Amino acid sequence: MELNNSIGITSPGDMGQGVAMCIKAMGFKVCMASDGRSPRTRGLGEKAGLTDCGSLENLVKECDMVLSILDPGAAVKNARDIAAACKATSRKIVFVDCNAIAPQTMNEIADIMTAVGCTVVDAGIIGPPPRNGAKQRFYVSGPNASLMNRINSEQIMVRVAGEKLGDASAVKMCYAALTKGSIALGTELLIAARKLGVDQVLEAEFKSSQAEMHQSVLTRSAGMAFKAYRWVPEMNEIAKTFDGVGLTPKMFQGVSDLYAQIAATPQGKESPEEARAKKRSGGDVINDLADTI
């Protein structure tokens, strides 16, 4: 399949902007659709030097490949909107869903897009936004997964997870269950210890017997609160994934509840830029959350 040099990003948020900048540095023309997006998202797109097509209709006219990178809770609606734009413009694009969604959700999205004649690739992103030399893995799957090799680079390492749509999403779900699930467990128990008045005693014990694990929780929780609102639907997607193979969804429904509590705090309502400027340590984050939840 021959594709043009323009790649669309549906929403250049924190992750989307980083990916867009990296792809742009490879020589591609990277486009966005700002209609209906927040001023912050528009600003991130402008800062990255993306070409603003305005509407989704114009985006699919310009780009043969469009990457969906946004809040996983909006993934299905976004696919419907892109499909409507393709139908209205008689365009058949390559649609790459890069969101943290369950395999079942990925298959629902694939049905939406193939119904209007589009080619679908499943992608799961593991790693931070590829800024300042940071590297990430793009796990891809489906019969047309090889189309993503065009953005394979030192910073975006494309890895094929399988031939079936949903395989890449399954990898992402199982991986995020460990990383974000363990952050939630560690955060919750440290908050509980502070509320119970035993945080200093517990900290001394952790430093004595579980120093590496304790430090890992503190390090990873430092940048967690402002992302919590996005992790709520992601944890629900993990619960859906596990339920689909006969495992209990209850653990990650609980994790989703915790992240919803965190998202409702003043820390949780900060933008990434506001939170990073304050340079809180993991201990600062935990203590503040204990005082505000």
C-alpha positions as CSV (number, residue, x, y, z in Angstrom):
1,M,0.0,0.0,0.0
2,E,1.5,3.3,-1.1
3,L,0.9,6.2,1.4
4,N,1.5,9.9,1.1
5,N,4.0,11.8,3.3
6,S,1.3,13.3,5.6
7,I,0.4,11.7,8.9
8,G,-2.4,12.9,11.0
9,I,-2.6,13.0,14.9
10,T,-6.1,13.4,16.1
11,S,-5.1,15.0,19.4
12,P,-1.6,16.4,20.2
13,G,-1.9,16.1,24.0
14,D,1.0,15.2,26.2
15,M,1.7,11.9,24.5
16,G,0.4,12.8,21.1
17,Q,2.5,15.9,20.9
18,G,5.7,13.9,21.7
19,V,4.9,11.3,19.1
20,A,4.0,14.0,16.5
21,M,7.3,15.9,17.1
22,C,9.3,12.7,16.7
23,I,7.5,11.7,13.5
24,K,7.9,15.2,12.1
25,A,11.6,15.0,12.8
26,M,11.7,12.0,10.4
27,G,10.6,14.2,7.6
28,F,6.8,13.6,7.5
29,K,4.3,16.4,7.3
30,V,2.3,15.9,10.6
31,C,-1.2,17.3,10.7
32,M,-3.8,17.9,13.4
33,A,-7.5,18.8,13.6
34,S,-8.0,21.6,16.1
35,D,-11.8,21.9,15.8
36,G,-13.4,21.1,19.2
37,R,-10.0,20.8,21.0
38,S,-9.0,22.7,24.1
39,P,-6.8,25.8,24.0
40,R,-4.0,23.7,25.6
41,T,-4.2,21.0,23.0
42,R,-4.2,23.6,20.2
43,G,-1.2,25.3,21.8
44,L,0.7,22.0,22.0
45,G,0.1,21.4,18.3
46,E,1.3,24.9,17.4
47,K,4.4,24.5,19.6
48,A,5.2,21.3,17.8
49,G,4.8,23.0,14.4
50,L,2.0,20.8,13.3
51,T,-0.2,21.7,10.3
52,D,-3.7,22.5,11.5
53,C,-6.3,21.1,9.1
54,G,-9.1,22.4,11.3
55,S,-11.8,19.8,10.8
56,L,-11.5,16.0,10.8
57,E,-12.8,16.1,7.2
58,N,-9.9,18.1,6.1
59,L,-7.5,15.9,8.1
60,V,-8.6,12.7,6.3
61,K,-8.4,14.5,3.0
62,E,-4.8,15.5,3.7
63,C,-3.5,12.3,5.4
64,D,-3.5,8.7,4.2
65,M,-2.7,7.6,7.7
66,V,-4.2,8.9,10.9
67,L,-3.0,8.0,14.5
68,S,-5.6,8.2,17.3
69,I,-3.7,9.1,20.5
70,L,-6.0,10.4,23.3
71,D,-7.8,9.6,26.5
72,P,-8.8,6.0,26.1
73,G,-12.3,6.8,27.3
74,A,-12.8,8.8,24.1
75,A,-11.3,6.2,21.7
76,V,-14.6,4.8,20.4
77,K,-16.2,8.2,19.9
78,N,-13.1,9.4,18.1
79,A,-13.2,6.4,15.8
80,R,-16.9,7.1,15.0
81,D,-16.0,10.8,14.3
82,I,-13.1,9.8,12.0
83,A,-15.3,7.2,10.3
84,A,-18.0,9.8,9.7
85,A,-15.4,12.2,8.2
86,C,-14.1,9.4,5.9
87,K,-17.7,8.6,4.8
88,A,-18.4,12.3,4.1
89,T,-15.2,12.7,2.0
90,S,-15.2,9.3,0.4
91,R,-11.7,8.7,1.8
92,K,-10.3,5.3,2.8
93,I,-7.4,5.9,5.2
94,V,-5.2,3.8,7.4
95,F,-6.5,4.3,10.9
96,V,-4.1,3.4,13.7
97,D,-5.6,3.2,17.2
98,C,-2.8,3.9,19.6
99,N,-4.9,4.1,22.8
100,A,-4.8,2.1,26.0
101,I,-7.9,0.0,25.3
102,A,-9.1,-3.6,25.8
103,P,-8.9,-6.0,22.8
104,Q,-12.7,-6.0,22.8
105,T,-12.7,-2.2,22.4
106,M,-10.1,-2.5,19.7
107,N,-12.3,-4.9,17.8
108,E,-15.3,-2.6,18.2
109,I,-13.2,0.3,16.7
110,A,-12.0,-2.0,13.9
111,D,-15.7,-2.7,13.0
112,I,-16.5,1.0,12.9
113,M,-13.6,1.8,10.6
114,T,-13.7,-1.1,8.3
115,A,-17.5,-0.4,7.7
116,V,-16.4,2.7,5.8
117,G,-13.6,0.9,3.9
118,C,-10.6,1.9,6.1
119,T,-7.6,-0.2,6.9
120,V,-7.0,-0.7,10.6
121,V,-3.9,-1.2,12.7
122,D,-3.9,-1.9,16.4
123,A,-1.1,-0.2,18.3
124,G,-0.1,0.0,22.0
125,I,2.4,2.5,23.2
126,I,4.7,1.6,26.1
127,G,7.1,4.2,27.4
128,P,7.1,8.0,28.0
129,P,6.5,10.6,25.3
130,P,9.5,10.5,23.0
131,R,11.0,13.9,24.0
132,N,14.5,14.8,25.0
133,G,15.9,11.4,23.8
134,A,13.3,9.3,25.6
135,K,12.4,6.1,23.8
136,Q,9.2,4.2,23.5
137,R,7.9,1.0,22.0
138,F,5.0,0.9,19.5
139,Y,3.6,-2.6,19.7
140,V,1.5,-3.2,16.6
141,S,-0.7,-6.0,15.3
142,G,-3.2,-6.9,12.6
143,P,-2.8,-8.0,9.0
144,N,-1.5,-4.5,8.1
145,A,0.8,-4.0,11.1
146,S,3.9,-3.7,8.8
147,L,2.6,-0.3,7.6
148,M,3.8,1.2,10.9
149,N,7.4,0.4,10.0
150,R,7.5,3.7,8.2
151,I,7.9,5.5,11.6
152,N,10.3,3.0,13.1
153,S,13.3,4.9,14.5
154,E,15.6,5.0,17.5
155,Q,13.0,6.8,19.6
156,I,9.9,5.1,18.3
157,M,10.7,1.4,18.1
158,V,8.0,-0.5,16.2
159,R,7.5,-4.1,17.3
160,V,5.0,-6.5,15.8
161,A,2.9,-8.2,18.6
162,G,0.9,-10.5,16.3
163,E,-1.2,-10.9,13.2
164,K,-4.5,-10.4,15.0
165,L,-6.1,-7.1,15.8
166,G,-6.3,-6.8,19.6
167,D,-2.9,-8.4,20.2
168,A,-1.1,-5.1,20.6
169,S,-3.8,-3.8,22.8
170,A,-3.5,-7.0,24.9
171,V,0.2,-6.4,25.4
172,K,-0.5,-2.8,26.5
173,M,-3.2,-3.9,28.9
174,C,-1.1,-6.5,30.6
175,Y,1.9,-4.3,30.9
176,A,-0.1,-1.3,32.2
177,A,-1.7,-3.6,34.8
178,L,1.7,-4.1,36.4
179,T,3.1,-0.6,36.1
180,K,0.0,1.5,36.9
181,G,-1.5,-1.2,39.1
182,S,1.6,-1.3,41.3
183,I,1.8,2.5,41.5
184,A,-1.8,2.5,42.7
185,L,-1.2,-0.1,45.3
186,G,1.9,1.6,46.6
187,T,0.3,5.0,46.6
188,E,-2.9,3.8,48.4
189,L,-1.0,2.0,51.2
190,L,1.3,5.0,51.8
191,I,-1.7,7.4,51.9
192,A,-3.4,5.0,54.4
193,A,-0.3,4.8,56.6
194,R,-0.1,8.6,56.8
195,K,-3.8,8.9,57.6
196,L,-3.4,6.2,60.3
197,G,-0.4,8.0,61.7
198,V,2.1,5.2,61.2
199,D,3.8,6.5,58.0
200,Q,7.2,7.2,59.6
201,V,7.4,3.7,61.3
202,L,6.3,2.1,58.0
203,E,8.9,4.1,56.0
204,A,11.7,2.9,58.3
205,E,10.6,-0.7,57.9
206,F,10.4,-0.3,54.1
207,K,13.9,1.2,54.0
208,S,15.2,-1.7,56.0
209,S,13.5,-4.6,54.3
210,Q,11.9,-3.3,51.0
211,A,14.1,-0.3,50.1
212,E,14.1,-0.9,46.3
213,M,10.4,-1.4,46.1
214,H,9.6,1.6,48.3
215,Q,11.9,3.9,46.3
216,S,10.3,2.7,43.1
217,V,6.8,3.6,44.3
218,L,8.0,7.1,45.4
219,T,9.8,7.7,42.1
220,R,6.9,6.6,39.9
221,S,4.2,8.4,42.0
222,A,5.9,11.7,41.6
223,G,4.4,12.2,38.1
224,M,1.2,10.3,38.7
225,A,-1.5,12.7,40.0
226,F,-1.9,14.9,37.0
227,K,-2.3,11.8,34.8
228,A,-4.9,10.1,37.0
229,Y,-7.9,11.3,35.1
230,R,-6.6,9.5,32.0
231,W,-5.8,6.4,33.9
232,V,-9.4,6.0,35.2
233,P,-10.7,4.8,31.8
234,E,-7.5,2.9,31.2
235,M,-8.0,0.9,34.4
236,N,-11.6,0.2,33.3
237,E,-10.2,-1.1,30.0
238,I,-7.8,-3.4,31.9
239,A,-10.7,-4.7,34.0
240,K,-12.7,-5.3,30.8
241,T,-9.6,-7.2,29.3
242,F,-9.3,-9.5,32.3
243,D,-13.1,-10.1,32.5
244,G,-13.0,-11.1,28.9
245,V,-10.7,-14.1,29.7
246,G,-12.6,-15.2,32.7
247,L,-10.6,-13.3,35.4
248,T,-12.0,-11.0,38.0
249,P,-12.3,-7.4,36.9
250,K,-12.7,-6.2,40.5
251,M,-9.0,-5.4,41.2
252,F,-8.8,-2.9,38.4
253,Q,-12.2,-1.5,39.0
254,G,-10.8,-0.6,42.5
255,V,-7.7,0.9,40.9
256,S,-9.9,3.0,38.7
257,D,-11.8,4.2,41.8
258,L,-8.5,5.2,43.4
259,Y,-7.4,7.2,40.4
260,A,-10.8,8.9,40.2
261,Q,-10.2,10.0,43.8
262,I,-6.8,11.3,43.0
263,A,-8.1,13.1,39.8
264,A,-10.6,15.0,41.9
265,T,-7.9,16.6,44.2
266,P,-6.1,19.9,43.4
267,Q,-3.0,18.0,42.3
268,G,-5.1,15.8,40.0
269,K,-6.6,18.9,38.3
270,E,-3.2,20.5,37.5
271,S,-2.0,20.5,33.9
272,P,1.2,18.5,33.2
273,E,3.1,21.8,32.8
274,E,1.8,23.1,36.2
275,A,2.7,19.9,38.0
276,R,6.1,19.5,36.5
277,A,7.0,23.1,37.3
278,K,6.4,22.4,41.0
279,K,9.0,19.5,41.0
280,R,7.3,17.6,43.8
281,S,9.0,14.5,45.1
282,G,7.1,11.3,45.4
283,G,6.8,11.9,49.2
284,D,5.4,15.3,48.6
285,V,2.8,13.9,46.2
286,I,1.8,11.2,48.8
287,N,1.6,13.6,51.7
288,D,-0.5,16.1,49.8
289,L,-2.9,13.5,48.6
290,A,-3.2,12.1,52.1
291,D,-4.3,15.6,53.2
292,T,-6.7,16.2,50.4
293,I,-8.4,12.9,49.8
